[in-house]
Amino acid sequence: MVSNARRGRGTLDFDIHVTDRDGRPRGLNISILVDGSGEDVTVLHLFRDVTHERLVSRLASSLPEQPVADRGETITSS
């Protein structure tokens, strides 16, 4: 990452999986911001907890697709 920064190239954000102090699994997204170039570079790492966002995304993608009723159609339950 630092070598990319010195060359003026960015690094894509990425997720890692860790456990918190209580042993619970957490998902972190890491973004890297770079200011400067060459030897005079500042690199900032941002850590963002994405545990719930990734869980919702996984659950939503696992749901079967349901057909949507036409606007004029009434759906009744038996």
mmJSON file of the N, C-alpha and C atoms, coordinates in Angstrom:
{"data_MODEL":{"atom_site":{
"group_PDB":["ATOM","ATOM","ATOM","ATOM","ATOM","ATOM","ATOM","ATOM","ATOM","ATOM","ATOM","ATOM","ATOM","ATOM","ATOM","ATOM","ATOM","ATOM","ATOM","ATOM","ATOM","ATOM","ATOM","ATOM","ATOM","ATOM","ATOM","ATOM","ATOM","ATOM","ATOM","ATOM","ATOM","ATOM","ATOM","ATOM","ATOM","ATOM","ATOM","ATOM","ATOM","ATOM","ATOM","ATOM","ATOM","ATOM","ATOM","ATOM","ATOM","ATOM","ATOM","ATOM","ATOM","ATOM","ATOM","ATOM","ATOM","ATOM","ATOM","ATOM","ATOM","ATOM","ATOM","ATOM","ATOM","ATOM","ATOM","ATOM","ATOM","ATOM","ATOM","ATOM","ATOM","ATOM","ATOM","ATOM","ATOM","ATOM","ATOM","ATOM","ATOM","ATOM","ATOM","ATOM","ATOM","ATOM","ATOM","ATOM","ATOM","ATOM","ATOM","ATOM","ATOM","ATOM","ATOM","ATOM","ATOM","ATOM","ATOM","ATOM","ATOM","ATOM","ATOM","ATOM","ATOM","ATOM","ATOM","ATOM","ATOM","ATOM","ATOM","ATOM","ATOM","ATOM","ATOM","ATOM","ATOM","ATOM","ATOM","ATOM","ATOM","ATOM","ATOM","ATOM","ATOM","ATOM","ATOM","ATOM","ATOM","ATOM","ATOM","ATOM","ATOM","ATOM","ATOM","ATOM","ATOM","ATOM","ATOM","ATOM","ATOM","ATOM","ATOM","ATOM","ATOM","ATOM","ATOM","ATOM","ATOM","ATOM","ATOM","ATOM","ATOM","ATOM","ATOM","ATOM","ATOM","ATOM","ATOM","ATOM","ATOM","ATOM","ATOM","ATOM","ATOM","ATOM","ATOM","ATOM","ATOM","ATOM","ATOM","ATOM","ATOM","ATOM","ATOM","ATOM","ATOM","ATOM","ATOM","ATOM","ATOM","ATOM","ATOM","ATOM","ATOM","ATOM","ATOM","ATOM","ATOM","ATOM","ATOM","ATOM","ATOM","ATOM","ATOM","ATOM","ATOM","ATOM","ATOM","ATOM","ATOM","ATOM","ATOM","ATOM","ATOM","ATOM","ATOM","ATOM","ATOM","ATOM","ATOM","ATOM","ATOM","ATOM","ATOM","ATOM","ATOM","ATOM","ATOM","ATOM","ATOM","ATOM","ATOM","ATOM","ATOM","ATOM","ATOM","ATOM","ATOM","ATOM","ATOM","ATOM","ATOM","ATOM"],
"id":[1,2,3,4,5,6,7,8,9,10,11,12,13,14,15,16,17,18,19,20,21,22,23,24,25,26,27,28,29,30,31,32,33,34,35,36,37,38,39,40,41,42,43,44,45,46,47,48,49,50,51,52,53,54,55,56,57,58,59,60,61,62,63,64,65,66,67,68,69,70,71,72,73,74,75,76,77,78,79,80,81,82,83,84,85,86,87,88,89,90,91,92,93,94,95,96,97,98,99,100,101,102,103,104,105,106,107,108,109,110,111,112,113,114,115,116,117,118,119,120,121,122,123,124,125,126,127,128,129,130,131,132,133,134,135,136,137,138,139,140,141,142,143,144,145,146,147,148,149,150,151,152,153,154,155,156,157,158,159,160,161,162,163,164,165,166,167,168,169,170,171,172,173,174,175,176,177,178,179,180,181,182,183,184,185,186,187,188,189,190,191,192,193,194,195,196,197,198,199,200,201,202,203,204,205,206,207,208,209,210,211,212,213,214,215,216,217,218,219,220,221,222,223,224,225,226,227,228,229,230,231,232,233,234],
"type_symbol":["N","C","C","N","C","C","N","C","C","N","C","C","N","C","C","N","C","C","N","C","C","N","C","C","N","C","C","N","C","C","N","C","C","N","C","C","N","C","C","N","C","C","N","C","C","N","C","C","N","C","C","N","C","C","N","C","C","N","C","C","N","C","C","N","C","C","N","C","C","N","C","C","N","C","C","N","C","C","N","C","C","N","C","C","N","C","C","N","C","C","N","C","C","N","C","C","N","C","C","N","C","C","N","C","C","N","C","C","N","C","C","N","C","C","N","C","C","N","C","C","N","C","C","N","C","C","N","C","C","N","C","C","N","C","C","N","C","C","N","C","C","N","C","C","N","C","C","N","C","C","N","C","C","N","C","C","N","C","C","N","C","C","N","C","C","N","C","C","N","C","C","N","C","C","N","C","C","N","C","C","N","C","C","N","C","C","N","C","C","N","C","C","N","C","C","N","C","C","N","C","C","N","C","C","N","C","C","N","C","C","N","C","C","N","C","C","N","C","C","N","C","C","N","C","C","N","C","C","N","C","C","N","C","C"],
"label_atom_id":["N","CA","C","N","CA","C","N","CA","C","N","CA","C","N","CA","C","N","CA","C","N","CA","C","N","CA","C","N","CA","C","N","CA","C","N","CA","C","N","CA","C","N","CA","C","N","CA","C","N","CA","C","N","CA","C","N","CA","C","N","CA","C","N","CA","C","N","CA","C","N","CA","C","N","CA","C","N","CA","C","N","CA","C","N","CA","C","N","CA","C","N","CA","C","N","CA","C","N","CA","C","N","CA","C","N","CA","C","N","CA","C","N","CA","C","N","CA","C","N","CA","C","N","CA","C","N","CA","C","N","CA","C","N","CA","C","N","CA","C","N","CA","C","N","CA","C","N","CA","C","N","CA","C","N","CA","C","N","CA","C","N","CA","C","N","CA","C","N","CA","C","N","CA","C","N","CA","C","N","CA","C","N","CA","C","N","CA","C","N","CA","C","N","CA","C","N","CA","C","N","CA","C","N","CA","C","N","CA","C","N","CA","C","N","CA","C","N","CA","C","N","CA","C","N","CA","C","N","CA","C","N","CA","C","N","CA","C","N","CA","C","N","CA","C","N","CA","C","N","CA","C","N","CA","C","N","CA","C","N","CA","C","N","CA","C","N","CA","C","N","CA","C"],
"label_alt_id":[null,null,null,null,null,null,null,null,null,null,null,null,null,null,null,null,null,null,null,null,null,null,null,null,null,null,null,null,null,null,null,null,null,null,null,null,null,null,null,null,null,null,null,null,null,null,null,null,null,null,null,null,null,null,null,null,null,null,null,null,null,null,null,null,null,null,null,null,null,null,null,null,null,null,null,null,null,null,null,null,null,null,null,null,null,null,null,null,null,null,null,null,null,null,null,null,null,null,null,null,null,null,null,null,null,null,null,null,null,null,null,null,null,null,null,null,null,null,null,null,null,null,null,null,null,null,null,null,null,null,null,null,null,null,null,null,null,null,null,null,null,null,null,null,null,null,null,null,null,null,null,null,null,null,null,null,null,null,null,null,null,null,null,null,null,null,null,null,null,null,null,null,null,null,null,null,null,null,null,null,null,null,null,null,null,null,null,null,null,null,null,null,null,null,null,null,null,null,null,null,null,null,null,null,null,null,null,null,null,null,null,null,null,null,null,null,null,null,null,null,null,null,null,null,null,null,null,null,null,null,null,null,null,null],
"label_comp_id":["MET","MET","MET","VAL","VAL","VAL","SER","SER","SER","ASN","ASN","ASN","ALA","ALA","ALA","ARG","ARG","ARG","ARG","ARG","ARG","GLY","GLY","GLY","ARG","ARG","ARG","GLY","GLY","GLY","THR","THR","THR","LEU","LEU","LEU","ASP","ASP","ASP","PHE","PHE","PHE","ASP","ASP","ASP","ILE","ILE","ILE","HIS","HIS","HIS","VAL","VAL","VAL","THR","THR","THR","ASP","ASP","ASP","ARG","ARG","ARG","ASP","ASP","ASP","GLY","GLY","GLY","ARG","ARG","ARG","PRO","PRO","PRO","ARG","ARG","ARG","GLY","GLY","GLY","LEU","LEU","LEU","ASN","ASN","ASN","ILE","ILE","ILE","SER","SER","SER","ILE","ILE","ILE","LEU","LEU","LEU","VAL","VAL","VAL","ASP","ASP","ASP","GLY","GLY","GLY","SER","SER","SER","GLY","GLY","GLY","GLU","GLU","GLU","ASP","ASP","ASP","VAL","VAL","VAL","THR","THR","THR","VAL","VAL","VAL","LEU","LEU","LEU","HIS","HIS","HIS","LEU","LEU","LEU","PHE","PHE","PHE","ARG","ARG","ARG","ASP","ASP","ASP","VAL","VAL","VAL","THR","THR","THR","HIS","HIS","HIS","GLU","GLU","GLU","ARG","ARG","ARG","LEU","LEU","LEU","VAL","VAL","VAL","SER","SER","SER","ARG","ARG","ARG","LEU","LEU","LEU","ALA","ALA","ALA","SER","SER","SER","SER","SER","SER","LEU","LEU","LEU","PRO","PRO","PRO","GLU","GLU","GLU","GLN","GLN","GLN","PRO","PRO","PRO","VAL","VAL","VAL","ALA","ALA","ALA","ASP","ASP","ASP","ARG","ARG","ARG","GLY","GLY","GLY","GLU","GLU","GLU","THR","THR","THR","ILE","ILE","ILE","THR","THR","THR","SER","SER","SER","SER","SER","SER"],
"label_asym_id":["A","A","A","A","A","A","A","A","A","A","A","A","A","A","A","A","A","A","A","A","A","A","A","A","A","A","A","A","A","A","A","A","A","A","A","A","A","A","A","A","A","A","A","A","A","A","A","A","A","A","A","A","A","A","A","A","A","A","A","A","A","A","A","A","A","A","A","A","A","A","A","A","A","A","A","A","A","A","A","A","A","A","A","A","A","A","A","A","A","A","A","A","A","A","A","A","A","A","A","A","A","A","A","A","A","A","A","A","A","A","A","A","A","A","A","A","A","A","A","A","A","A","A","A","A","A","A","A","A","A","A","A","A","A","A","A","A","A","A","A","A","A","A","A","A","A","A","A","A","A","A","A","A","A","A","A","A","A","A","A","A","A","A","A","A","A","A","A","A","A","A","A","A","A","A","A","A","A","A","A","A","A","A","A","A","A","A","A","A","A","A","A","A","A","A","A","A","A","A","A","A","A","A","A","A","A","A","A","A","A","A","A","A","A","A","A","A","A","A","A","A","A","A","A","A","A","A","A","A","A","A","A","A","A"],
"label_entity_id":["1","1","1","1","1","1","1","1","1","1","1","1","1","1","1","1","1","1","1","1","1","1","1","1","1","1","1","1","1","1","1","1","1","1","1","1","1","1","1","1","1","1","1","1","1","1","1","1","1","1","1","1","1","1","1","1","1","1","1","1","1","1","1","1","1","1","1","1","1","1","1","1","1","1","1","1","1","1","1","1","1","1","1","1","1","1","1","1","1","1","1","1","1","1","1","1","1","1","1","1","1","1","1","1","1","1","1","1","1","1","1","1","1","1","1","1","1","1","1","1","1","1","1","1","1","1","1","1","1","1","1","1","1","1","1","1","1","1","1","1","1","1","1","1","1","1","1","1","1","1","1","1","1","1","1","1","1","1","1","1","1","1","1","1","1","1","1","1","1","1","1","1","1","1","1","1","1","1","1","1","1","1","1","1","1","1","1","1","1","1","1","1","1","1","1","1","1","1","1","1","1","1","1","1","1","1","1","1","1","1","1","1","1","1","1","1","1","1","1","1","1","1","1","1","1","1","1","1","1","1","1","1","1","1"],
"label_seq_id":[1,1,1,2,2,2,3,3,3,4,4,4,5,5,5,6,6,6,7,7,7,8,8,8,9,9,9,10,10,10,11,11,11,12,12,12,13,13,13,14,14,14,15,15,15,16,16,16,17,17,17,18,18,18,19,19,19,20,20,20,21,21,21,22,22,22,23,23,23,24,24,24,25,25,25,26,26,26,27,27,27,28,28,28,29,29,29,30,30,30,31,31,31,32,32,32,33,33,33,34,34,34,35,35,35,36,36,36,37,37,37,38,38,38,39,39,39,40,40,40,41,41,41,42,42,42,43,43,43,44,44,44,45,45,45,46,46,46,47,47,47,48,48,48,49,49,49,50,50,50,51,51,51,52,52,52,53,53,53,54,54,54,55,55,55,56,56,56,57,57,57,58,58,58,59,59,59,60,60,60,61,61,61,62,62,62,63,63,63,64,64,64,65,65,65,66,66,66,67,67,67,68,68,68,69,69,69,70,70,70,71,71,71,72,72,72,73,73,73,74,74,74,75,75,75,76,76,76,77,77,77,78,78,78],
"pdbx_PDB_ins_code":[null,null,null,null,null,null,null,null,null,null,null,null,null,null,null,null,null,null,null,null,null,null,null,null,null,null,null,null,null,null,null,null,null,null,null,null,null,null,null,null,null,null,null,null,null,null,null,null,null,null,null,null,null,null,null,null,null,null,null,null,null,null,null,null,null,null,null,null,null,null,null,null,null,null,null,null,null,null,null,null,null,null,null,null,null,null,null,null,null,null,null,null,null,null,null,null,null,null,null,null,null,null,null,null,null,null,null,null,null,null,null,null,null,null,null,null,null,null,null,null,null,null,null,null,null,null,null,null,null,null,null,null,null,null,null,null,null,null,null,null,null,null,null,null,null,null,null,null,null,null,null,null,null,null,null,null,null,null,null,null,null,null,null,null,null,null,null,null,null,null,null,null,null,null,null,null,null,null,null,null,null,null,null,null,null,null,null,null,null,null,null,null,null,null,null,null,null,null,null,null,null,null,null,null,null,null,null,null,null,null,null,null,null,null,null,null,null,null,null,null,null,null,null,null,null,null,null,null,null,null,null,null,null,null],
"Cartn_x":[0.811,0.0,0.861,1.871,2.746,3.498,3.934,4.65,3.716,2.443,1.48,1.344,1.275,1.127,2.324,3.522,4.72,4.751,4.118,4.05,2.836,2.024,0.841,-0.331,-0.283,-1.366,-2.21,-3.495,-4.409,-4.482,-5.097,-5.37,-6.866,-7.502,-8.937,-9.257,-10.449,-10.88,-11.095,-11.053,-11.217,-11.811,-12.407,-13.006,-12.078,-12.097,-11.423,-12.397,-12.162,-12.998,-12.151,-12.671,-11.962,-12.946,-12.449,-13.324,-13.098,-14.176,-14.045,-13.597,-13.507,-13.028,-13.869,-15.153,-16.067,-16.108,-15.269,-15.204,-16.23,-16.971,-17.981,-17.323,-17.759,-17.188,-17.649,-16.747,-17.031,-16.457,-17.108,-16.596,-16.129,-14.917,-14.38,-14.044,-14.375,-13.963,-12.849,-11.767,-10.613,-10.442,-10.432,-10.168,-8.849,-8.125,-6.806,-6.803,-6.516,-6.419,-4.962,-4.556,-3.16,-3.088,-2.129,-1.866,-0.374,-0.026,1.382,1.88,3.198,3.823,5.303,5.955,7.385,7.633,8.66,8.987,8.102,7.469,6.632,5.17,4.825,3.488,2.852,1.577,0.783,-0.251,-0.331,-1.286,-2.205,-3.504,-4.503,-5.349,-5.453,-6.281,-7.576,-8.701,-10.01,-10.614,-11.003,-11.631,-13.101,-13.984,-15.42,-16.074,-16.888,-17.587,-18.743,-18.664,-19.694,-20.378,-20.314,-20.875,-22.339,-23.145,-24.579,-24.892,-24.171,-24.413,-24.133,-23.038,-22.697,-23.682,-24.164,-25.144,-26.444,-26.919,-28.153,-27.983,-26.846,-26.584,-26.6,-25.933,-25.919,-27.319,-28.087,-29.446,-30.332,-30.223,-31.038,-30.71,-29.439,-29.064,-29.458,-29.727,-30.116,-31.624,-32.399,-33.856,-34.223,-35.22,-35.663,-36.366,-36.248,-36.918,-38.409,-39.196,-40.653,-41.214,-42.17,-42.77,-43.586,-43.571,-44.325,-45.659,-46.745,-48.093,-48.275,-49.095,-49.444,-50.201,-50.142,-50.804,-52.304,-52.939,-54.401,-54.805,-53.85,-54.161,-54.22,-55.216,-55.339,-54.928,-54.076,-53.614,-54.344,-54.998,-55.693,-55.129,-55.173,-54.697,-55.879,-55.706,-56.811,-56.9],
"Cartn_y":[-1.184,0.0,1.257,1.294,2.462,2.58,1.449,1.513,2.024,1.632,2.185,3.686,4.131,5.558,6.34,5.821,6.517,6.629,5.678,5.702,6.481,6.995,7.752,6.88,5.592,4.666,4.428,4.281,4.009,2.528,2.226,0.844,0.74,-0.259,-0.439,-0.796,-0.379,-0.761,-2.275,-2.836,-4.278,-4.596,-5.781,-6.248,-7.242,-7.222,-8.251,-8.728,-9.924,-10.492,-10.643,-10.118,-10.146,-10.544,-10.711,-10.915,-9.766,-9.346,-8.265,-8.824,-7.965,-8.388,-9.494,-9.51,-10.52,-11.792,-11.86,-13.054,-13.098,-12.012,-11.981,-11.628,-12.291,-11.972,-10.593,-9.852,-8.526,-8.434,-7.662,-7.365,-5.926,-5.712,-4.361,-4.091,-2.884,-2.44,-1.433,-1.597,-0.72,0.072,1.398,2.309,3.005,3.311,3.928,5.24,6.316,7.638,8.055,8.653,9.028,10.508,11.189,12.595,12.749,13.315,13.521,12.464,12.506,11.524,11.436,10.452,10.251,9.895,10.476,10.19,10.956,12.035,12.873,12.461,11.323,10.749,10.556,10.903,10.592,9.567,8.46,7.393,7.268,7.346,7.24,6.001,5.14,3.941,4.189,4.012,4.159,2.779,2.482,1.212,1.48,0.759,0.954,-0.386,-0.442,-1.676,-1.884,-2.944,-3.24,-4.574,-5.005,-6.302,-6.415,-5.444,-5.53,-5.337,-4.435,-4.214,-5.472,-6.157,-7.369,-8.495,-8.587,-9.608,-9.381,-8.16,-7.844,-8.147,-7.803,-8.066,-9.563,-10.355,-11.811,-12.399,-11.95,-12.454,-12.082,-10.852,-10.406,-11.18,-11.469,-12.189,-13.662,-14.176,-15.583,-15.792,-14.699,-14.822,-15.172,-16.038,-16.336,-15.11,-14.952,-13.825,-14.107,-13.121,-13.239,-12.399,-12.96,-12.146,-11.013,-9.862,-8.712,-8.697,-8.522,-8.498,-7.237,-7.342,-6.161,-5.195,-3.918,-2.905,-3.16,-3.653,-3.858,-5.167,-6.022,-7.342,-7.268,-7.919,-7.987,-9.362,-9.394,-10.662,-10.877,-12.019,-12.349,-13.619,-13.714,-14.944,-15.815,-17.13,-18.057,-18.354],
"Cartn_z":[0.0,0.0,0.0,0.821,0.852,-0.461,-1.019,-2.298,-3.394,-3.372,-4.329,-4.141,-2.886,-2.602,-3.123,-2.931,-3.406,-4.922,-5.581,-7.046,-7.541,-6.611,-7.002,-7.399,-7.034,-7.358,-6.113,-6.32,-5.216,-4.901,-3.798,-3.402,-3.156,-3.74,-3.563,-2.12,-1.674,-0.331,-0.292,0.905,1.042,2.411,2.515,3.767,4.445,5.767,6.551,7.62,8.113,9.166,10.418,11.525,12.803,13.892,15.111,16.256,17.224,17.888,18.853,20.204,21.196,22.518,23.134,22.782,23.332,22.489,21.455,20.612,19.503,19.303,18.239,16.906,15.833,14.515,14.047,13.433,12.902,11.492,10.666,9.335,9.291,8.844,8.71,7.251,6.809,5.486,5.695,4.955,5.089,3.802,3.957,2.844,3.12,2.072,2.205,1.44,2.162,1.551,1.514,0.412,0.217,-0.096,0.551,0.261,0.014,-1.107,-1.433,-2.403,-2.647,-3.535,-3.206,-3.77,-3.523,-2.067,-1.482,-0.08,0.894,0.425,1.283,1.124,1.707,1.546,2.914,2.995,4.181,3.763,4.484,4.199,5.398,5.145,6.196,5.946,6.945,6.853,7.62,6.94,7.574,7.785,8.999,9.336,9.615,8.921,9.069,9.359,10.418,10.777,9.797,9.001,7.999,8.283,9.534,9.912,9.49,9.892,9.61,8.132,7.463,6.042,5.227,5.538,4.788,5.091,6.335,6.701,5.944,5.923,5.198,3.715,3.152,1.738,1.44,2.305,2.101,2.226,3.212,3.387,2.213,1.744,0.616,-0.655,-0.867,-2.087,-2.021,-0.831,-0.711,-0.842,-0.848,-0.983,-2.415,-2.576,-3.944,-4.518,-5.833,-6.478,-6.509,-6.096,-6.103,-7.237,-7.999,-9.059,-8.436,-9.087,-8.607,-9.318,-8.56,-9.142,-9.971,-11.029,-11.815,-10.925,-11.248,-10.424,-10.305,-11.342,-11.338,-10.667,-10.383,-9.836,-8.314,-7.736,-6.293,-5.817,-4.827,-4.283,-2.957,-2.853,-1.608,-1.038,0.277,0.898,1.242,1.236,1.515,2.98],
"occupancy":[1.0,1.0,1.0,1.0,1.0,1.0,1.0,1.0,1.0,1.0,1.0,1.0,1.0,1.0,1.0,1.0,1.0,1.0,1.0,1.0,1.0,1.0,1.0,1.0,1.0,1.0,1.0,1.0,1.0,1.0,1.0,1.0,1.0,1.0,1.0,1.0,1.0,1.0,1.0,1.0,1.0,1.0,1.0,1.0,1.0,1.0,1.0,1.0,1.0,1.0,1.0,1.0,1.0,1.0,1.0,1.0,1.0,1.0,1.0,1.0,1.0,1.0,1.0,1.0,1.0,1.0,1.0,1.0,1.0,1.0,1.0,1.0,1.0,1.0,1.0,1.0,1.0,1.0,1.0,1.0,1.0,1.0,1.0,1.0,1.0,1.0,1.0,1.0,1.0,1.0,1.0,1.0,1.0,1.0,1.0,1.0,1.0,1.0,1.0,1.0,1.0,1.0,1.0,1.0,1.0,1.0,1.0,1.0,1.0,1.0,1.0,1.0,1.0,1.0,1.0,1.0,1.0,1.0,1.0,1.0,1.0,1.0,1.0,1.0,1.0,1.0,1.0,1.0,1.0,1.0,1.0,1.0,1.0,1.0,1.0,1.0,1.0,1.0,1.0,1.0,1.0,1.0,1.0,1.0,1.0,1.0,1.0,1.0,1.0,1.0,1.0,1.0,1.0,1.0,1.0,1.0,1.0,1.0,1.0,1.0,1.0,1.0,1.0,1.0,1.0,1.0,1.0,1.0,1.0,1.0,1.0,1.0,1.0,1.0,1.0,1.0,1.0,1.0,1.0,1.0,1.0,1.0,1.0,1.0,1.0,1.0,1.0,1.0,1.0,1.0,1.0,1.0,1.0,1.0,1.0,1.0,1.0,1.0,1.0,1.0,1.0,1.0,1.0,1.0,1.0,1.0,1.0,1.0,1.0,1.0,1.0,1.0,1.0,1.0,1.0,1.0,1.0,1.0,1.0,1.0,1.0,1.0,1.0,1.0,1.0,1.0,1.0,1.0,1.0,1.0,1.0,1.0,1.0,1.0],
"B_iso_or_equiv":[0.0,0.0,0.0,0.0,0.0,0.0,0.0,0.0,0.0,0.0,0.0,0.0,0.0,0.0,0.0,0.0,0.0,0.0,0.0,0.0,0.0,0.0,0.0,0.0,0.0,0.0,0.0,0.0,0.0,0.0,0.0,0.0,0.0,0.0,0.0,0.0,0.0,0.0,0.0,0.0,0.0,0.0,0.0,0.0,0.0,0.0,0.0,0.0,0.0,0.0,0.0,0.0,0.0,0.0,0.0,0.0,0.0,0.0,0.0,0.0,0.0,0.0,0.0,0.0,0.0,0.0,0.0,0.0,0.0,0.0,0.0,0.0,0.0,0.0,0.0,0.0,0.0,0.0,0.0,0.0,0.0,0.0,0.0,0.0,0.0,0.0,0.0,0.0,0.0,0.0,0.0,0.0,0.0,0.0,0.0,0.0,0.0,0.0,0.0,0.0,0.0,0.0,0.0,0.0,0.0,0.0,0.0,0.0,0.0,0.0,0.0,0.0,0.0,0.0,0.0,0.0,0.0,0.0,0.0,0.0,0.0,0.0,0.0,0.0,0.0,0.0,0.0,0.0,0.0,0.0,0.0,0.0,0.0,0.0,0.0,0.0,0.0,0.0,0.0,0.0,0.0,0.0,0.0,0.0,0.0,0.0,0.0,0.0,0.0,0.0,0.0,0.0,0.0,0.0,0.0,0.0,0.0,0.0,0.0,0.0,0.0,0.0,0.0,0.0,0.0,0.0,0.0,0.0,0.0,0.0,0.0,0.0,0.0,0.0,0.0,0.0,0.0,0.0,0.0,0.0,0.0,0.0,0.0,0.0,0.0,0.0,0.0,0.0,0.0,0.0,0.0,0.0,0.0,0.0,0.0,0.0,0.0,0.0,0.0,0.0,0.0,0.0,0.0,0.0,0.0,0.0,0.0,0.0,0.0,0.0,0.0,0.0,0.0,0.0,0.0,0.0,0.0,0.0,0.0,0.0,0.0,0.0,0.0,0.0,0.0,0.0,0.0,0.0,0.0,0.0,0.0,0.0,0.0,0.0],
"pdbx_formal_charge":[null,null,null,null,null,null,null,null,null,null,null,null,null,null,null,null,null,null,null,null,null,null,null,null,null,null,null,null,null,null,null,null,null,null,null,null,null,null,null,null,null,null,null,null,null,null,null,null,null,null,null,null,null,null,null,null,null,null,null,null,null,null,null,null,null,null,null,null,null,null,null,null,null,null,null,null,null,null,null,null,null,null,null,null,null,null,null,null,null,null,null,null,null,null,null,null,null,null,null,null,null,null,null,null,null,null,null,null,null,null,null,null,null,null,null,null,null,null,null,null,null,null,null,null,null,null,null,null,null,null,null,null,null,null,null,null,null,null,null,null,null,null,null,null,null,null,null,null,null,null,null,null,null,null,null,null,null,null,null,null,null,null,null,null,null,null,null,null,null,null,null,null,null,null,null,null,null,null,null,null,null,null,null,null,null,null,null,null,null,null,null,null,null,null,null,null,null,null,null,null,null,null,null,null,null,null,null,null,null,null,null,null,null,null,null,null,null,null,null,null,null,null,null,null,null,null,null,null,null,null,null,null,null,null],
"auth_seq_id":[1,1,1,2,2,2,3,3,3,4,4,4,5,5,5,6,6,6,7,7,7,8,8,8,9,9,9,10,10,10,11,11,11,12,12,12,13,13,13,14,14,14,15,15,15,16,16,16,17,17,17,18,18,18,19,19,19,20,20,20,21,21,21,22,22,22,23,23,23,24,24,24,25,25,25,26,26,26,27,27,27,28,28,28,29,29,29,30,30,30,31,31,31,32,32,32,33,33,33,34,34,34,35,35,35,36,36,36,37,37,37,38,38,38,39,39,39,40,40,40,41,41,41,42,42,42,43,43,43,44,44,44,45,45,45,46,46,46,47,47,47,48,48,48,49,49,49,50,50,50,51,51,51,52,52,52,53,53,53,54,54,54,55,55,55,56,56,56,57,57,57,58,58,58,59,59,59,60,60,60,61,61,61,62,62,62,63,63,63,64,64,64,65,65,65,66,66,66,67,67,67,68,68,68,69,69,69,70,70,70,71,71,71,72,72,72,73,73,73,74,74,74,75,75,75,76,76,76,77,77,77,78,78,78],
"auth_comp_id":["MET","MET","MET","VAL","VAL","VAL","SER","SER","SER","ASN","ASN","ASN","ALA","ALA","ALA","ARG","ARG","ARG","ARG","ARG","ARG","GLY","GLY","GLY","ARG","ARG","ARG","GLY","GLY","GLY","THR","THR","THR","LEU","LEU","LEU","ASP","ASP","ASP","PHE","PHE","PHE","ASP","ASP","ASP","ILE","ILE","ILE","HIS","HIS","HIS","VAL","VAL","VAL","THR","THR","THR","ASP","ASP","ASP","ARG","ARG","ARG","ASP","ASP","ASP","GLY","GLY","GLY","ARG","ARG","ARG","PRO","PRO","PRO","ARG","ARG","ARG","GLY","GLY","GLY","LEU","LEU","LEU","ASN","ASN","ASN","ILE","ILE","ILE","SER","SER","SER","ILE","ILE","ILE","LEU","LEU","LEU","VAL","VAL","VAL","ASP","ASP","ASP","GLY","GLY","GLY","SER","SER","SER","GLY","GLY","GLY","GLU","GLU","GLU","ASP","ASP","ASP","VAL","VAL","VAL","THR","THR","THR","VAL","VAL","VAL","LEU","LEU","LEU","HIS","HIS","HIS","LEU","LEU","LEU","PHE","PHE","PHE","ARG","ARG","ARG","ASP","ASP","ASP","VAL","VAL","VAL","THR","THR","THR","HIS","HIS","HIS","GLU","GLU","GLU","ARG","ARG","ARG","LEU","LEU","LEU","VAL","VAL","VAL","SER","SER","SER","ARG","ARG","ARG","LEU","LEU","LEU","ALA","ALA","ALA","SER","SER","SER","SER","SER","SER","LEU","LEU","LEU","PRO","PRO","PRO","GLU","GLU","GLU","GLN","GLN","GLN","PRO","PRO","PRO","VAL","VAL","VAL","ALA","ALA","ALA","ASP","ASP","ASP","ARG","ARG","ARG","GLY","GLY","GLY","GLU","GLU","GLU","THR","THR","THR","ILE","ILE","ILE","THR","THR","THR","SER","SER","SER","SER","SER","SER"],
"auth_asym_id":["A","A","A","A","A","A","A","A","A","A","A","A","A","A","A","A","A","A","A","A","A","A","A","A","A","A","A","A","A","A","A","A","A","A","A","A","A","A","A","A","A","A","A","A","A","A","A","A","A","A","A","A","A","A","A","A","A","A","A","A","A","A","A","A","A","A","A","A","A","A","A","A","A","A","A","A","A","A","A","A","A","A","A","A","A","A","A","A","A","A","A","A","A","A","A","A","A","A","A","A","A","A","A","A","A","A","A","A","A","A","A","A","A","A","A","A","A","A","A","A","A","A","A","A","A","A","A","A","A","A","A","A","A","A","A","A","A","A","A","A","A","A","A","A","A","A","A","A","A","A","A","A","A","A","A","A","A","A","A","A","A","A","A","A","A","A","A","A","A","A","A","A","A","A","A","A","A","A","A","A","A","A","A","A","A","A","A","A","A","A","A","A","A","A","A","A","A","A","A","A","A","A","A","A","A","A","A","A","A","A","A","A","A","A","A","A","A","A","A","A","A","A","A","A","A","A","A","A","A","A","A","A","A","A"],
"auth_atom_id":["N","CA","C","N","CA","C","N","CA","C","N","CA","C","N","CA","C","N","CA","C","N","CA","C","N","CA","C","N","CA","C","N","CA","C","N","CA","C","N","CA","C","N","CA","C","N","CA","C","N","CA","C","N","CA","C","N","CA","C","N","CA","C","N","CA","C","N","CA","C","N","CA","C","N","CA","C","N","CA","C","N","CA","C","N","CA","C","N","CA","C","N","CA","C","N","CA","C","N","CA","C","N","CA","C","N","CA","C","N","CA","C","N","CA","C","N","CA","C","N","CA","C","N","CA","C","N","CA","C","N","CA","C","N","CA","C","N","CA","C","N","CA","C","N","CA","C","N","CA","C","N","CA","C","N","CA","C","N","CA","C","N","CA","C","N","CA","C","N","CA","C","N","CA","C","N","CA","C","N","CA","C","N","CA","C","N","CA","C","N","CA","C","N","CA","C","N","CA","C","N","CA","C","N","CA","C","N","CA","C","N","CA","C","N","CA","C","N","CA","C","N","CA","C","N","CA","C","N","CA","C","N","CA","C","N","CA","C","N","CA","C","N","CA","C","N","CA","C","N","CA","C","N","CA","C","N","CA","C","N","CA","C","N","CA","C","N","CA","C","N","CA","C"],
"pdbx_PDB_model_num":[1,1,1,1,1,1,1,1,1,1,1,1,1,1,1,1,1,1,1,1,1,1,1,1,1,1,1,1,1,1,1,1,1,1,1,1,1,1,1,1,1,1,1,1,1,1,1,1,1,1,1,1,1,1,1,1,1,1,1,1,1,1,1,1,1,1,1,1,1,1,1,1,1,1,1,1,1,1,1,1,1,1,1,1,1,1,1,1,1,1,1,1,1,1,1,1,1,1,1,1,1,1,1,1,1,1,1,1,1,1,1,1,1,1,1,1,1,1,1,1,1,1,1,1,1,1,1,1,1,1,1,1,1,1,1,1,1,1,1,1,1,1,1,1,1,1,1,1,1,1,1,1,1,1,1,1,1,1,1,1,1,1,1,1,1,1,1,1,1,1,1,1,1,1,1,1,1,1,1,1,1,1,1,1,1,1,1,1,1,1,1,1,1,1,1,1,1,1,1,1,1,1,1,1,1,1,1,1,1,1,1,1,1,1,1,1,1,1,1,1,1,1,1,1,1,1,1,1,1,1,1,1,1,1]
}}}
